[in-house]
Amino acid sequence: MNKPLLYAFILAFVSCGTKVKKSPNVFFAGEIVNPTSEYVVLFKNEVIIDSAKLDSDNRFSIRLDSAVEGLYHFDHHPELQYIYLEQGDSLMIRLNTEDFDESLIFSGRGEEINNFLLDMFLSTEEELPLIYSYSHLQPAQFDHKIDSLQDLKTSALKELRKEVDLSNNAILIAQASIIYNYYTYKEKYPFWNRRITGEKAIPDLDEKFYDYRKTLDYNIDELAYHRYYYNFLKTHFDNLSYMHCVTGCHVKHLEVVSNKLHFNQHKLKLIDSLVNTKNLRDNLFRSVAIDYLLNVHDSEENNNEFIADFKKYSPNNRHIKEIEAVYQGVKNMQPGKKLPEILVMDSGGNKIALQDIAENDTNTVFYFWSGTQKLHFENISRRVNQLKKIKPKFTFIGINCNTEMKRWQSMLITNQLDLDYQYRTDDFENLKNNLVIGGLNKGIITKDGLIVDAFADLYSSF
């Protein structure tokens, strides 16, 4: 990271002196260029606080009589970004959905901390390939590189604090946006190193490499919905579970990799023993469950055993309805079964069942794309064209998600897609839950109307 540039970015949005915030009200407003939805929705954690419809100039405004100080996020479907709000804030944003995060700018009262947090987010996204490239280094060298980058950002925060009177909670959020990224990199390092070097074993790490673990707090409620703290904990428990399985359960690396049920059961047990905060417990247990159900594709017997353990450790999990729905969806999408009763629309707006589409062709592959993810759309279109040549006996059916009807129709024509093989849905949540869609690289293969593989990947399953 270029330190002077980072300082310049921060100081450009800083007003000298301390700002006195007398009013309990909060004003949040802005302009969305190239909107992808009619609304902007403001959330605190998982709760909708308020929403506003865009006017004819694509502007919105939300006024709160009072606000709990802390981290929020605003949603302009299908994108979202985090913001920090305190009483008295009058925060304005402007962004272009074609470059959502990079174009976002905050102004007004509360701009300083929000522009800093946004800069931390953007720099984290940009530096990840660099961090990964360092993973071929020896542990001490990697550690030094990581600490140097962390020091630069910590210094930038110190400079901001000289210019702006930040609350203790704002400082906590800002510090978390720095340190937990670098903790995450250290948790991933041994596995990255083994992958990039081709070694069979992970490198030996001295006692100092994980020094930060000695002071870890697994129960910071204010950070329960902080993306970097939460992501760190998920990676940390992955690492701990792997190491415990290898040393404590006396299983070899390949057994840990292959026995996903045991590995995920171990994670549930560790989370139960270390995390007491309700929000974090529920979210971390949910993460393990969703990851296992969507990505492992285990036998029905093992799935049943996992769910029984999940309910034992987290009987009152507030995400239980979602997890039960995914669990049932996985059961319904087993080989030999028919597709769930899902309706989609053709280019003329006519509704048709997925099962009817599948029965029209002997071999069918359903794939998914979104008009709001331009790069993914280009990549998936290119991949489908390749597969059509590799698998000429298969019919490839595109299902669009999260794109307004007229825009979708325009994209079909502009990109010369065959209208007979393209459909869309207005209810992505229903489609996602019933078809168990964990990512848009997913493919569903059917033969004679019956499921062959409901969890195929367009890049690795053919």
Backbone hydrogen bonds, N-H to C=O, Kabsch-Sander energy under -0.5 kcal/mol:
donor,donor_aa,acceptor,acceptor_aa,energy
3,K,1,M,-0.9
6,L,2,N,-2.0
7,Y,3,K,-2.4
8,A,4,P,-2.6
9,F,5,L,-2.3
10,I,6,L,-2.0
11,L,7,Y,-3.3
12,A,8,A,-1.8
13,F,10,I,-1.6
14,V,11,L,-1.3
20,V,18,T,-0.5
21,K,19,K,-0.6
22,K,20,V,-0.9
26,V,64,L,-2.3
27,F,89,D,-2.4
28,F,62,I,-3.1
29,A,91,L,-2.4
30,G,60,F,-2.1
31,E,93,I,-1.8
32,I,58,N,-2.7
33,V,31,E,-0.6
33,V,95,L,-3.2
40,V,52,A,-2.2
41,V,75,D,-2.5
42,L,50,D,-3.1
43,F,73,H,-3.2
44,K,47,V,-2.6
47,V,44,K,-2.1
49,I,42,L,-3.2
50,D,42,L,-1.3
52,A,40,V,-2.3
54,L,38,E,-3.1
55,D,59,R,-2.5
58,N,55,D,-2.1
60,F,30,G,-2.2
62,I,28,F,-3.1
64,L,26,V,-3.1
70,G,85,L,-2.2
72,Y,83,I,-3.5
73,H,43,F,-2.0
74,F,81,Q,-2.4
75,D,41,V,-3.1
76,H,74,F,-0.5
76,H,79,E,-2.2
79,E,76,H,-2.2
81,Q,74,F,-1.8
83,I,72,Y,-2.3
85,L,70,G,-2.3
88,G,25,N,-2.5
89,D,86,E,-2.0
90,S,109,R,-1.3
91,L,27,F,-2.5
92,M,107,S,-3.1
93,I,29,A,-1.7
94,R,105,I,-1.3
95,L,31,E,-1.7
97,T,33,V,-2.3
99,D,96,N,-2.3
100,F,97,T,-0.8
103,S,99,D,-2.4
104,L,100,F,-0.6
104,L,101,D,-0.7
105,I,94,R,-1.7
107,S,92,M,-2.2
109,R,90,S,-0.9
111,E,108,G,-2.0
114,N,110,G,-1.3
115,N,111,E,-3.1
116,F,112,E,-1.9
117,L,113,I,-2.5
118,L,114,N,-2.3
119,D,115,N,-2.2
120,M,116,F,-2.3
121,F,117,L,-2.1
122,L,118,L,-2.7
123,S,119,D,-2.6
124,T,120,M,-1.9
125,E,121,F,-2.0
126,E,122,L,-2.2
127,E,123,S,-2.3
128,L,124,T,-0.9
131,I,127,E,-2.6
132,Y,128,L,-2.6
133,S,129,P,-1.9
134,Y,130,L,-1.2
134,Y,131,I,-0.6
135,S,131,I,-0.5
135,S,132,Y,-1.4
136,H,133,S,-0.8
137,L,134,Y,-2.3
142,F,138,Q,-2.7
143,D,139,P,-2.7
144,H,140,A,-1.9
145,K,141,Q,-2.1
146,I,142,F,-2.4
147,D,143,D,-2.5
148,S,144,H,-2.1
149,L,145,K,-1.8
150,Q,146,I,-2.3
151,D,147,D,-2.4
152,L,148,S,-1.6
153,K,149,L,-1.6
154,T,150,Q,-2.4
155,S,151,D,-2.4
156,A,152,L,-1.7
157,L,153,K,-1.9
158,K,154,T,-1.9
159,E,155,S,-2.1
160,L,156,A,-2.0
161,R,157,L,-2.3
162,K,158,K,-1.2
163,E,159,E,-1.0
163,E,160,L,-0.7
164,V,160,L,-2.1
166,L,164,V,-1.2
171,I,167,S,-2.2
172,L,168,N,-2.2
173,I,169,N,-2.3
174,A,170,A,-2.5
175,Q,171,I,-3.0
176,A,172,L,-2.2
177,S,173,I,-1.6
178,I,175,Q,-1.2
179,I,175,Q,-2.6
180,Y,176,A,-1.1
181,N,178,I,-0.5
182,Y,178,I,-1.1
183,Y,179,I,-2.1
184,T,180,Y,-1.9
185,Y,181,N,-2.0
186,K,182,Y,-1.7
187,E,183,Y,-2.0
188,K,184,T,-2.0
189,Y,185,Y,-1.6
191,F,188,K,-0.8
192,W,188,K,-2.5
193,N,189,Y,-3.2
194,R,190,P,-1.7
195,R,191,F,-1.9
196,I,192,W,-2.9
197,T,193,N,-2.2
198,G,194,R,-1.4
209,F,206,D,-1.2
210,Y,207,E,-0.5
211,D,208,K,-1.9
213,R,210,Y,-1.8
214,K,211,D,-1.8
215,T,212,Y,-1.1
216,L,213,R,-1.1
218,Y,216,L,-0.6
221,D,219,N,-1.2
223,L,220,I,-1.6
224,A,221,D,-1.7
226,H,223,L,-1.8
227,R,225,Y,-0.6
230,Y,226,H,-2.7
231,N,227,R,-2.4
232,F,228,Y,-2.1
233,L,229,Y,-2.3
234,K,230,Y,-2.0
235,T,231,N,-2.3
236,H,232,F,-3.2
237,F,233,L,-2.5
238,D,234,K,-1.7
239,N,235,T,-2.4
240,L,236,H,-3.0
241,S,237,F,-2.3
242,Y,238,D,-2.2
243,M,239,N,-2.6
244,H,240,L,-2.8
245,C,241,S,-2.4
246,V,242,Y,-2.3
247,T,243,M,-2.5
248,G,244,H,-2.4
249,C,244,H,-1.5
251,V,245,C,-1.5
256,V,252,K,-2.0
257,V,253,H,-2.3
258,S,254,L,-2.3
259,N,255,E,-2.8
260,K,258,S,-1.5
263,F,259,N,-1.9
264,N,260,K,-2.4
265,Q,261,L,-2.3
266,H,262,H,-2.2
267,K,263,F,-1.6
268,L,264,N,-2.0
269,K,265,Q,-1.9
270,L,266,H,-2.2
271,I,267,K,-2.6
272,D,268,L,-2.1
273,S,269,K,-1.5
274,L,270,L,-1.5
275,V,271,I,-2.5
276,N,274,L,-0.5
281,R,277,T,-3.0
282,D,278,K,-2.7
283,N,279,N,-2.4
284,L,280,L,-3.0
285,F,281,R,-2.7
286,R,282,D,-2.3
287,S,283,N,-2.3
288,V,284,L,-2.1
289,A,285,F,-2.3
290,I,286,R,-3.1
291,D,287,S,-2.3
292,Y,288,V,-2.3
293,L,289,A,-2.8
294,L,290,I,-2.6
295,N,291,D,-2.1
296,V,292,Y,-1.8
297,H,292,Y,-0.7
303,N,299,S,-2.5
304,N,300,E,-2.1
305,E,301,E,-1.9
306,F,302,N,-2.6
307,I,303,N,-2.4
308,A,304,N,-1.9
309,D,305,E,-1.9
310,F,306,F,-2.7
311,K,307,I,-2.4
312,K,308,A,-1.3
313,Y,309,D,-2.3
314,S,310,F,-2.5
317,N,314,S,-1.4
320,I,317,N,-1.7
323,I,319,H,-2.3
324,E,320,I,-2.8
325,A,321,K,-2.0
326,V,322,E,-2.3
327,Y,323,I,-2.8
328,Q,324,E,-2.6
329,G,325,A,-2.5
330,V,326,V,-2.7
331,K,327,Y,-1.8
332,N,328,Q,-2.1
333,M,329,G,-1.0
333,M,330,V,-0.5
334,Q,331,K,-0.9
336,G,451,I,-3.1
337,K,334,Q,-1.7
339,L,449,G,-0.5
342,I,340,P,-1.7
344,V,352,I,-2.8
345,M,424,R,-2.8
346,D,350,N,-2.4
349,G,346,D,-2.2
352,I,344,V,-2.7
354,L,342,I,-2.4
357,I,353,A,-1.7
358,A,354,L,-2.5
359,E,355,Q,-2.0
360,N,356,D,-0.7
360,N,357,I,-0.7
361,D,358,A,-1.0
364,T,446,T,-2.4
365,V,395,T,-2.8
366,F,444,I,-2.6
367,Y,397,I,-2.7
368,F,440,L,-0.5
368,F,442,K,-0.6
369,W,399,I,-1.9
371,G,401,C,-0.6
373,Q,370,S,-1.2
374,K,372,T,-0.6
377,F,373,Q,-2.6
378,E,374,K,-2.3
379,N,375,L,-2.5
380,I,376,H,-3.2
381,S,377,F,-2.2
382,R,378,E,-1.9
383,R,379,N,-2.4
384,V,380,I,-2.5
385,N,381,S,-2.0
386,Q,382,R,-1.6
387,L,383,R,-2.5
388,K,384,V,-2.1
389,K,385,N,-0.9
389,K,386,Q,-0.6
390,I,386,Q,-1.8
391,K,387,L,-3.6
394,F,391,K,-1.8
395,T,363,N,-2.4
396,F,394,F,-0.5
397,I,365,V,-2.9
397,I,395,T,-0.6
398,G,396,F,-0.5
398,G,421,Y,-2.5
399,I,367,Y,-2.5
400,N,398,G,-0.5
400,N,423,Y,-3.1
401,C,369,W,-2.5
408,W,404,E,-2.6
409,Q,405,M,-2.7
410,S,406,K,-2.3
411,M,407,R,-2.3
412,L,408,W,-2.2
413,I,409,Q,-1.8
414,T,410,S,-2.9
415,N,411,M,-2.3
416,Q,413,I,-1.2
417,L,412,L,-2.6
419,L,417,L,-0.5
421,Y,418,D,-1.9
422,Q,419,L,-1.1
423,Y,398,G,-2.6
424,R,345,M,-1.9
425,T,400,N,-1.7
431,L,427,D,-2.0
432,K,428,F,-3.6
433,N,429,E,-2.5
434,N,430,N,-2.3
435,L,431,L,-2.5
436,V,432,K,-0.7
437,I,432,K,-1.9
438,G,436,V,-0.8
442,K,439,G,-1.4
443,G,456,A,-2.3
444,I,366,F,-2.0
445,I,443,G,-0.5
445,I,453,D,-2.7
446,T,364,T,-2.7
447,K,450,L,-2.7
448,D,362,T,-2.6
449,G,358,A,-0.6
450,L,447,K,-1.9
451,I,337,K,-3.1
452,V,445,I,-3.2
453,D,445,I,-1.7
456,A,443,G,-1.5
456,A,453,D,-0.6
458,L,441,N,-2.6
460,S,457,D,-0.7
461,S,457,D,-2.6
